[in-house]
Amino acid sequence: MSHHTDVPTDVPGGPSPLPYRWTILGVATFTQAAACFFVQGIGAMAVPLQNALDLSTAQLGLLLSASQLVPLVGLLVAGELLDRYGERWVVGIGAGVVAAGLLAGSLAQGYASLLVVLLVVGAGYSAIQPGGSKSVAAWFEPSRLGFAMGVRQAGLPLGGAVAVAVLPLVAAASGWRAAVLVGGLVALAGAVAFTVLYRRPPGTVAKRSAAPAAAGPVPAPRSAPLMDRLRLLREPAMAKALLSGTAMVSVHSGIGVLGALYLHDVTGLGAAAAGTVLVAAQLAGMLGRIGLAAWSDRSRAGRYRPVLASMVAAAAALVALATPLGGHPLAAAALFAWLGFFGIGWYGPWVAHLAEAAPPGRTGFALGLVMAVNQVAVILAPPALGLLRDTTGGYTAAWSALAVVTAGTVAVTARGTNRRGPGADDAGAGGGADASLVGATASAPSAA
């Protein structure tokens, strides 16, 4: 650990705390985009991958699932590590594992070895999502948290948009292994950037420096029994986050695994035109994550209201895709852009809602816990949707199933939303938005 990268942010010679939070936001966003770059581009590589490896749609979906399997447990481990050791090294090492896996994967010999590579990538990525969210939550006050979280979460569709534009061209010109290599180099850049530039928030550094030297390092709090911690899922705000997250990650998976194939098979678009539509969908998702999260800062109905609106809008677009309207190229392009804005953009206000609902001092674990449970849908949805496509010979069943699940989630979770202000979706959820955020930013140094 170099002395330079540990310079406190609240002493002379360190970066100024107020402007530096924008550096933190920038590097967290870049690391998110870099770490998810290759995985977000797999769907756009569907045609060259199927041609090179002779894959079914279900096998292609399994590739997306492979990168999400380890986070089922890894997110829980990462959340605990974040609360104990902080974000810098946990996120930096995680991004480094993603890079190492992909760089080694450029030597993969076939489908089975590519699956193994993506398992390793998933292990590293487990730290990126909760770690980046926790780093932003620690630096921004509640009145700007939604916007900041939306910008940071825009890293995923931003990385996806660039990947969709670049990776199919690389795969077509030099083979799919070259695309894996490019993904590894991008992830490595994200790992280096976060490790070098991340700093702890000023308050947590000040607390550590104020401790008596003889007292030694501040011990991490004893972990509560696992079952006690799992009871967090029974909190109303956490239950809403869990159900809505499960529905919407399934929608996002549908866009990723079926989008390029649908545009090619149903609308007759060529590979380049289909890729352009998916780039537009990812860019719309980036705008959605920022815009919807900024709305959540000002919504008197709470941060969950934009999530509800996103589910309604996504369900409507999915129904339209399942009708003959979706077979027209221009209509399909507009529907995918709409799905991108809401079906990808929902994550900005959702993760801000989740971060505020977390109990004081447990932000990392709460983020990791809900994200880990959502991984079940992330793992199962791509191959299930691919299997529906293979067995029915079309896409109507897949789009309809996603629409039904999303609409059902709206009906279940729309109840009980109060109107006290942003982040106040449920009484008693983790002690309230402001209290939980203060706990995230001013708890013991090990949770910084």
Summary of the structure (lengths in Angstrom):
residues: 448
radius of gyration: 21.1
end to end distance: 16.8
largest distance: 73.6
contacts: 1795
relative contact order: 0.16
helix: 79%
strand: 0%
